[in-house]
Amino acid sequence: MLSSIAAVLEAYACHPEQTRGRRHAEVPAPTRNDFQRDRDRIVHSTAFRRLVYKTQVFLNHEGDLFRTRLTHSLEVAQLGRSIARALGLNEDLVEAVALAHDLGHTPFGHAGQDTLNECMQAYGGFEHNLQSLRVVDHLEERYPEFDGLNLSFETREGILKHCAKRNALLIEAQEPGGVAHRFLNGTQPSLEAQLCNLADAIAYNAHDIDDGVRSGLLTLSQMDEVPLFAHYKTVTLQQHPGLADASKARRLLYETIRRMLSDQVYDVIDTTRQHLTQHQPQSADEARLSGPLVAFSEPMAQQVKVMKSFLFKHLYRHPQVMETTANAQVVVRELFDAYISSPQEMSSDFSAREETPRAVADYIAGMTDRYAAKEHERLTGRRLLA
């Protein structure tokens, strides 16, 4: 069971006064620590605002109440801060990483990402986590002294949660011992970064169920195939039998998801406390050397795996979603071909760059769903997405 909620940073947390610093030296802010400053820069960035019109599962035009990359990021931040406080981790750092982790995501969700990666295979490929780092290191243009947002090492480390060895070697050559080093030596990121990875999974499983049922592509009865959901649905009905009425289905859905979310959060807190007690890291760097410490228990991990498999089969591969996905893939592929052939069709900031394929990838990745659809129609004369 949970013990009292921590209110101070533990030794194993990332302490802002011990940050490894920024790529470009700056005078400290008088009223904010480095991680708070990172968070504020992320929130004010252009890439962050674009997330409001980027797909989570359903395209932006398919409904006003479905999650977008922006609302997803906010939910990850909320879950992450709640867990961080209980574990004595740095809430500000968790929030910064959570809000920035999808800045490099393409329009049209994973369909756009996979297609852009295919288009870029001859030019080094495309990884959305690496693209998020490119956004905060290079692509944002807000400051006179440097490109990017010049975030702290710890925030950048958390943003780069996946990285192919090929790309890690390239980053390491430019930044020895930097954010990609752990992909080469097998160590872990900070506990705050580990936490954001789990908060990401907890958030999208829960809200994809919510959006899936709201859309009509999933039903509450179908969800009984997911043991974790079915358990809390049963408990909810036992305590609130009136929710069995069809007119109360939405309340039943919300209460079931709320209980399921809480169970996962408490499981992560309890399991991580056990790992911390076992390894006794005395600093953030010691925690990085201890293997993954922020985790689900094995029983919960298995239940989450079942839930993800269900969503993959019944929601992400639903014929209606797949039809939209196929059209989105055509849009991204044809945009890429059009810009490669005619770079002048891009804005001047991108068309003037020497490395055209990467400029095209950066340009497309920065698009919102609706801008990509509009550009595709302009360049091809065909409307594939509403």
C-alpha positions as CSV (number, residue, x, y, z in Angstrom):
1,M,0.0,0.0,0.0
2,L,1.0,3.6,-0.5
3,S,2.8,5.4,2.3
4,S,2.8,9.2,2.8
5,I,3.3,11.4,-0.2
6,A,6.8,12.8,-0.5
7,A,7.1,16.6,-0.6
8,V,10.9,17.0,-1.1
9,L,13.4,15.7,-3.7
10,E,15.1,12.5,-2.7
11,A,18.8,12.0,-3.3
12,Y,18.2,9.9,-6.4
13,A,16.2,12.6,-8.1
14,C,17.6,15.1,-10.6
15,H,18.4,18.3,-8.6
16,P,18.3,21.4,-10.7
17,E,21.4,22.9,-9.0
18,Q,23.3,19.7,-10.2
19,T,22.3,19.9,-13.8
20,R,24.8,19.0,-16.5
21,G,23.9,22.3,-18.1
22,R,22.9,23.6,-21.5
23,R,24.7,23.3,-24.8
24,H,25.1,27.1,-24.8
25,A,25.9,28.8,-21.5
26,E,23.3,31.2,-20.2
27,V,22.9,33.4,-17.1
28,P,20.5,31.6,-14.7
29,A,17.0,32.9,-14.4
30,P,16.3,34.9,-11.2
31,T,13.0,33.2,-10.4
32,R,13.1,29.8,-12.0
33,N,15.3,26.8,-11.8
34,D,16.7,25.2,-15.0
35,F,13.9,22.6,-15.4
36,Q,11.2,25.2,-14.8
37,R,12.8,27.4,-17.5
38,D,12.9,24.4,-19.9
39,R,9.2,23.7,-19.3
40,D,8.3,27.4,-20.0
41,R,10.4,27.4,-23.2
42,I,8.6,24.3,-24.4
43,V,5.1,25.6,-23.7
44,H,5.9,28.8,-25.6
45,S,7.4,27.0,-28.6
46,T,5.8,26.9,-32.0
47,A,6.1,23.1,-32.1
48,F,4.1,22.8,-28.9
49,R,1.2,24.8,-30.3
50,R,1.2,22.7,-33.4
51,L,0.4,19.6,-31.3
52,V,-3.2,20.7,-31.0
53,Y,-3.8,19.8,-34.6
54,K,-1.8,16.6,-34.7
55,T,-3.4,13.1,-34.6
56,Q,-3.3,10.8,-31.6
57,V,-5.6,8.1,-33.1
58,F,-8.4,10.0,-34.8
59,L,-7.6,12.8,-37.3
60,N,-8.3,16.3,-36.2
61,H,-11.3,16.8,-38.4
62,E,-13.0,13.6,-37.1
63,G,-14.2,15.1,-33.9
64,D,-13.7,18.0,-31.6
65,L,-13.4,15.9,-28.4
66,F,-10.9,13.3,-29.4
67,R,-7.4,13.5,-28.0
68,T,-4.7,15.2,-30.0
69,R,-1.0,15.2,-29.4
70,L,-1.3,18.3,-27.3
71,T,-4.0,16.9,-24.9
72,H,-2.1,13.6,-24.8
73,S,1.0,15.5,-23.7
74,L,-0.9,17.3,-21.0
75,E,-2.3,14.0,-19.7
76,V,1.2,12.5,-19.6
77,A,2.4,15.5,-17.7
78,Q,-0.4,15.3,-15.1
79,L,0.2,11.6,-14.5
80,G,3.9,12.0,-14.4
81,R,3.8,14.8,-11.9
82,S,1.5,12.8,-9.6
83,I,3.8,9.8,-9.6
84,A,6.9,12.0,-9.3
85,R,5.6,13.7,-6.2
86,A,4.9,10.4,-4.5
87,L,8.4,9.1,-5.3
88,G,10.3,12.3,-4.4
89,L,11.4,12.9,-8.0
90,N,11.7,16.2,-9.7
91,E,8.2,17.2,-10.9
92,D,9.4,20.1,-13.0
93,L,11.7,17.9,-15.0
94,V,9.0,15.3,-15.5
95,E,6.6,18.0,-16.7
96,A,9.2,19.4,-19.1
97,V,10.0,16.0,-20.6
98,A,6.3,15.0,-20.8
99,L,5.3,18.2,-22.6
100,A,8.2,17.9,-25.1
101,H,8.3,14.2,-25.8
102,D,6.0,14.4,-28.9
103,L,7.3,17.7,-30.4
104,G,8.8,15.9,-33.3
105,H,5.8,13.7,-34.2
106,T,4.5,13.9,-37.7
107,P,1.0,14.7,-38.8
108,F,-1.4,11.7,-38.9
109,G,0.2,9.9,-35.9
110,H,2.2,6.7,-36.4
111,A,1.0,6.4,-40.0
112,G,2.7,9.6,-40.9
113,Q,5.8,8.7,-38.9
114,D,6.2,5.2,-40.5
115,T,5.6,6.6,-44.0
116,L,8.1,9.4,-43.6
117,N,10.6,6.9,-42.3
118,E,10.1,4.8,-45.5
119,C,10.6,7.9,-47.6
120,M,13.8,8.7,-45.8
121,Q,15.4,5.3,-45.9
122,A,18.0,6.4,-48.4
123,Y,18.8,9.5,-46.4
124,G,19.2,8.2,-42.9
125,G,15.6,7.4,-41.9
126,F,13.2,9.2,-39.6
127,E,12.7,8.7,-35.9
128,H,10.1,10.8,-34.1
129,N,12.0,10.8,-30.8
130,L,15.2,12.0,-32.6
131,Q,13.0,14.5,-34.4
132,S,11.8,15.9,-31.1
133,L,15.4,16.4,-30.1
134,R,16.1,18.1,-33.5
135,V,13.2,20.5,-32.8
136,V,14.5,21.6,-29.4
137,D,18.1,21.6,-30.5
138,H,17.9,23.1,-34.0
139,L,14.5,23.8,-35.6
140,E,12.9,26.2,-33.2
141,E,14.1,29.8,-34.0
142,R,13.3,32.1,-31.0
143,Y,16.6,33.3,-29.7
144,P,19.4,35.5,-31.2
145,E,22.3,33.6,-29.8
146,F,21.5,30.0,-30.8
147,D,19.2,27.7,-32.7
148,G,16.6,25.6,-30.8
149,L,15.5,26.1,-27.2
150,N,18.8,25.4,-25.5
151,L,17.3,23.0,-23.0
152,S,19.2,21.4,-20.1
153,F,20.9,18.0,-20.6
154,E,18.3,16.3,-18.3
155,T,15.3,17.4,-20.3
156,R,17.0,16.5,-23.6
157,E,18.0,13.1,-22.2
158,G,14.3,12.4,-21.4
159,I,13.1,13.5,-24.8
160,L,15.4,11.1,-26.6
161,K,13.8,7.9,-25.2
162,H,14.6,5.8,-28.3
163,C,17.5,6.0,-30.7
164,A,18.9,3.7,-33.3
165,K,22.6,2.9,-32.8
166,R,23.5,4.5,-36.1
167,N,21.9,7.8,-34.9
168,A,23.4,7.5,-31.4
169,L,26.9,7.3,-32.9
170,L,26.3,10.4,-35.0
171,I,25.0,12.3,-31.9
172,E,27.9,11.0,-29.8
173,A,30.4,12.2,-32.4
174,Q,29.0,15.7,-32.1
175,E,28.3,15.6,-28.3
176,P,30.7,13.2,-26.6
177,G,29.2,11.7,-23.4
178,G,26.0,13.5,-24.2
179,V,22.3,12.5,-24.5
180,A,23.0,9.6,-26.8
181,H,25.8,8.0,-24.8
182,R,23.5,5.7,-22.8
183,F,22.4,4.0,-26.1
184,L,26.0,3.0,-26.6
185,N,27.0,2.0,-23.1
186,G,23.8,0.4,-21.9
187,T,23.0,2.7,-19.0
188,Q,19.6,4.2,-18.2
189,P,18.2,7.7,-18.4
190,S,17.2,9.6,-15.2
191,L,14.4,8.2,-13.1
192,E,12.3,11.2,-14.3
193,A,12.8,10.1,-17.9
194,Q,12.0,6.5,-17.0
195,L,8.8,7.8,-15.3
196,C,7.7,9.8,-18.4
197,N,8.0,6.6,-20.5
198,L,5.6,4.8,-18.3
199,A,3.3,7.8,-17.9
200,D,3.1,8.0,-21.7
201,A,1.9,4.4,-21.9
202,I,-0.6,4.7,-19.0
203,A,-2.1,7.8,-20.6
204,Y,-2.5,6.6,-24.2
205,N,-4.0,3.3,-23.2
206,A,-6.6,5.0,-21.1
207,H,-7.5,7.8,-23.4
208,D,-7.5,5.5,-26.5
209,I,-10.1,3.4,-24.8
210,D,-12.1,6.5,-24.0
211,D,-11.9,7.8,-27.6
212,G,-12.4,4.4,-29.1
213,V,-15.7,3.9,-27.2
214,R,-16.8,7.5,-27.8
215,S,-16.2,7.0,-31.5
216,G,-18.3,3.9,-31.6
217,L,-15.4,1.7,-32.9
218,L,-15.3,0.0,-29.5
219,T,-18.1,-1.0,-27.2
220,L,-18.2,-1.4,-23.5
221,S,-19.1,-5.1,-23.9
222,Q,-16.0,-5.5,-26.2
223,M,-13.9,-4.1,-23.4
224,D,-14.7,-7.1,-21.2
225,E,-12.0,-8.9,-23.2
226,V,-9.5,-6.8,-21.3
227,P,-9.2,-8.3,-17.8
228,L,-7.9,-5.1,-16.2
229,F,-10.8,-3.0,-17.6
230,A,-13.4,-5.8,-17.0
231,H,-12.3,-6.0,-13.3
232,Y,-12.9,-2.4,-12.6
233,K,-16.1,-2.3,-14.6
234,T,-17.4,-5.1,-12.4
235,V,-16.3,-3.3,-9.2
236,T,-17.8,0.0,-10.4
237,L,-21.2,-1.7,-11.1
238,Q,-21.1,-3.4,-7.7
239,Q,-20.7,-0.1,-6.0
240,H,-22.9,1.9,-8.4
241,P,-25.5,-0.5,-9.8
242,G,-27.5,2.4,-11.4
243,L,-24.7,2.8,-13.9
244,A,-25.9,-0.4,-15.6
245,D,-28.6,1.7,-17.2
246,A,-27.7,2.4,-20.9
247,S,-28.2,6.1,-20.4
248,K,-25.3,6.1,-17.8
249,A,-22.9,4.3,-20.1
250,R,-20.5,7.3,-20.3
251,R,-20.3,7.6,-16.5
252,L,-19.6,3.9,-16.3
253,L,-16.8,4.2,-18.9
254,Y,-15.2,7.2,-17.1
255,E,-15.4,5.6,-13.6
256,T,-13.9,2.3,-14.9
257,I,-11.1,4.2,-16.6
258,R,-10.5,6.3,-13.6
259,R,-10.1,3.2,-11.3
260,M,-7.9,1.5,-13.9
261,L,-5.7,4.5,-14.2
262,S,-5.3,4.7,-10.4
263,D,-4.4,1.1,-10.1
264,Q,-1.6,1.5,-12.7
265,V,-0.3,4.6,-10.9
266,Y,-0.3,3.0,-7.5
267,D,1.4,-0.2,-9.0
268,V,4.2,1.9,-10.5
269,I,4.7,3.8,-7.2
270,D,4.8,0.7,-5.1
271,T,7.0,-1.3,-7.5
272,T,9.4,1.5,-8.0
273,R,9.7,2.0,-4.3
274,Q,10.7,-1.7,-4.0
275,H,13.3,-1.3,-6.6
276,L,14.7,1.9,-5.0
277,T,14.9,0.1,-1.6
278,Q,16.7,-2.8,-3.3
279,H,19.3,-0.7,-5.1
280,Q,19.6,2.3,-2.8
281,P,20.9,4.8,-5.4
282,Q,22.3,7.9,-3.6
283,S,22.3,10.2,-6.6
284,A,20.7,10.6,-10.0
285,D,23.9,9.2,-11.7
286,E,23.8,6.1,-9.4
287,A,20.2,5.6,-10.4
288,R,21.3,5.7,-14.1
289,L,23.7,2.8,-13.4
290,S,21.1,0.6,-11.6
291,G,19.1,-0.7,-14.5
292,P,15.4,0.2,-15.1
293,L,13.9,1.2,-11.7
294,V,10.6,2.9,-12.6
295,A,8.4,0.0,-13.7
296,F,5.2,-1.9,-13.4
297,S,5.1,-5.0,-11.3
298,E,5.2,-8.1,-13.5
299,P,1.5,-8.9,-13.1
300,M,0.5,-5.4,-14.1
301,A,3.0,-5.4,-17.0
302,Q,1.3,-8.5,-18.3
303,Q,-2.2,-7.0,-18.0
304,V,-1.1,-3.8,-19.8
305,K,0.4,-5.9,-22.5
306,V,-3.0,-7.7,-23.0
307,M,-4.7,-4.3,-23.1
308,K,-2.3,-2.9,-25.7
309,S,-2.8,-6.0,-27.9
310,F,-6.5,-5.6,-27.7
311,L,-6.3,-1.9,-28.7
312,F,-4.0,-2.8,-31.6
313,K,-6.3,-5.4,-32.9
314,H,-9.7,-3.7,-32.4
315,L,-8.9,0.0,-32.6
316,Y,-5.7,0.8,-34.4
317,R,-6.4,-1.9,-37.0
318,H,-10.1,-1.2,-37.2
319,P,-11.2,-0.9,-40.9
320,Q,-12.4,2.6,-40.5
321,V,-9.1,3.7,-38.9
322,M,-7.1,1.8,-41.5
323,E,-8.9,3.5,-44.4
324,T,-8.0,6.9,-43.0
325,T,-4.5,5.7,-42.3
326,A,-4.0,4.6,-45.9
327,N,-5.1,8.0,-47.2
328,A,-2.8,9.7,-44.7
329,Q,0.1,7.6,-45.9
330,V,-0.5,8.6,-49.5
331,V,-0.6,12.3,-48.4
332,V,2.7,12.1,-46.7
333,R,4.4,10.0,-49.5
334,E,3.2,12.3,-52.2
335,L,4.1,15.4,-50.3
336,F,7.6,14.0,-49.8
337,D,7.9,13.3,-53.6
338,A,6.6,16.7,-54.5
339,Y,9.0,18.6,-52.3
340,I,12.0,16.5,-53.3
341,S,11.2,17.3,-57.0
342,S,10.4,20.9,-56.4
343,P,11.9,22.2,-53.1
344,Q,10.8,25.7,-53.9
345,E,7.2,24.6,-53.0
346,M,8.3,24.6,-49.4
347,S,8.7,27.8,-47.4
348,S,12.0,29.6,-48.1
349,D,13.5,28.6,-44.7
350,F,13.5,25.0,-45.8
351,S,13.9,25.3,-49.6
352,A,17.1,27.2,-49.2
353,R,18.8,24.5,-47.2
354,E,21.5,22.4,-48.9
355,E,20.4,19.0,-47.6
356,T,17.1,18.8,-49.3
357,P,15.8,15.4,-48.1
358,R,16.3,16.2,-44.4
359,A,14.8,19.7,-45.0
360,V,11.7,18.0,-46.6
361,A,11.4,15.6,-43.6
362,D,11.7,18.5,-41.2
363,Y,9.1,20.4,-43.1
364,I,6.6,17.6,-43.3
365,A,7.1,16.5,-39.7
366,G,6.3,20.1,-38.5
367,M,3.0,20.1,-40.3
368,T,-0.4,19.8,-38.6
369,D,-2.9,17.3,-40.0
370,R,-5.0,20.0,-41.7
371,Y,-2.0,21.8,-43.2
372,A,-0.6,18.6,-44.6
373,A,-4.0,17.8,-46.2
374,K,-4.3,21.3,-47.5
375,E,-0.8,21.3,-49.0
376,H,-1.4,17.9,-50.6
377,E,-4.5,19.2,-52.3
378,R,-2.7,22.3,-53.5
379,L,0.1,20.3,-55.0
380,T,-1.9,17.4,-56.4
381,G,-5.4,18.7,-57.0
382,R,-6.8,15.8,-55.1
383,R,-8.6,15.8,-51.7
384,L,-8.0,12.6,-49.8
385,L,-8.8,13.8,-46.3
386,A,-11.7,16.1,-45.3
